[in-house]
Amino acid sequence: MHLAQLNVAHMRAPVDSPELADFVAALEPVNALADAAPGFVWRLKGGDAPTDTIQHDYGDMLLVNFSAWASRDALWNYVYRSGHLEVLRRRREWFHRMAEPYSVMWWIPEGHTPSLAEAMRRLATLKADGPGPEAFTFTDFHPAPGEHAEAVDSTRR
């Protein structure tokens, strides 16, 4: 099984605005970090250019990040133990604070590439029902089917 993750953010200004220039400048190096990270499986790309964002029908000011990882630890290490963390710490400069869940994870079979529509449905499930095996977060993590919770708890040290 692989771990799929989606996170969304409401931009404070259009992606091509001066207000988001530092964020856009960070896209290429942060995406390269992800692509080279141990346990990285794939990410949805917006185009061939490193700064192309994912186009969708969920609103012009919604930025989408969608990827799959070999494990919880692989994703955790990329998010919180790599250069990605520096960009993450600056998110309030570029994105509005969200009162509802903006990130969701779920398990997918190896080789399966979920659609963005499926990912958005998982986020809607998390918002409506709270965390469960079909939609969860780092905080309320659910192990892969057949795996015990202790096996995926190595990041809570």
N, C-alpha and C positions, 0 to 999 in steps of 0.2 A: 504494500500500500504506500501511496505518497500522500503528503499533506498539501492540500490546496489552501491558498489564502487569498482573500480579497480585502483591500482597504480602500476607502473612498475619502475624499476631502473636498470641502467647499472652499474654492479659491476666493481670496479677498479682492482679486482683480483678474482681468483676462490673462491667460498664460503668456501672451506676447507683450504684456505691459512692463514698464520699468520696475513696478513694485515686485514682480516675480522674476526679475532678471537673475538674481542670485540663485533662486531655485532652479531655473532652467539651465543655468551654467553648471549646476551640480548633477543634473540628470545623467550626462554621459559618464562621468566617473563613478557615480553610485550604481548605475546599471551595469557597468563593467565589473564592479566589485561583486554584484550579485551573480553575474554570469560566470565568474571565476570561483565563486564560493563553494567550499566543499558541501555536497548535498543538494546543490541547486539542480533542478530538473528542467524547468522552462518558465518563461514569462510571456504574457500577452504583450505584443509590441504594437505601437501605433503606426509604425512605418519603418522605412529603412534608415532614416536619420536617427542618430542617438537621442535627439531631443524631441522626436515625434511622440506626442501623447496619444493615448487610446481614444479614438473617436467612438461615440455612443449616443444613444437617444435619451439619456437620463438628465440632461440639462447641461448647458454650455459651461457652467461654473463648477461642475463636479469633475474632479480629477480621480482617475481610477488606476489602481495598481493591482495586478492579478498574476499570481505565480504558483508554482508547485515546488515542493521540497521533499527530499528523501526522508526527513524526520523532523520532529519538533526541535531537537537540538540544533540541527542544521539551520533552520529558520531563525531560531533564537540567537545563535552565534552571529549570523549575518545582521540581524536587526540591532542587537545590543552589544556586540563585541567586535564590531568592525567600524570602518570609516563612515558607515551609514548612520551611526549614532550621532555624529556631529550635525548632519543634516536634519535628522529627526528632532534634535533639540531646538532647532530654529523654526519648527513647523508653525508656531503661532504668528510668526512674521508674515507668512504666506497664506495661511488657511484659518478659517473661522473655527472656533471651539464648537464641538458638536455635543449636544445633550443626549443623543441617542447613539446606539452602537454604530461604529463606522468600520469595524474590522471583524472578519469572520474566518473561521477555518473549518475544514471538513476533510475526511479521508476519501481518496479516489483510488481505484485500481491502477497499478502501474500500466502505463501505456494509454490511459484514458485522458483526453484533453477536454475538460468541461468548458461549456460556453460561458460567455459573460452573462447571458440571461440566467443560466443556472446559478452562477455566483451571486447575482443580485437577488435571486429567490432565496438563497441560503442566508444572505444578510437580512432579508425580510423575515425569514423564519426566526432568526436570532432576536430581532426586534419584537416580534409578536409573541414568541413563546419562551424566550430566554434560552440559556445554553442547554444543549443536549447533544446526543451523539451525532445529530445531523448538522449542527451549527454550533460552534463553540469558540472560545478565545484562549489566549495563553492563561488567563486567570482561572477560567472554568474549563480546563482542558479535558477532553475525552480521548482515551487511548484508541488506537486502531482496533477494529474488530478482532477479537481473539487475543489481544494484548492486555496485560494487567497494568493498572495505574502506576504501580511502582516502577515499571520499566521505562516510563516516559517522564519521570519526575526529577531527572538529573539536573535541571537548570535551577531548581529551587534550593540552592545551597546558601 
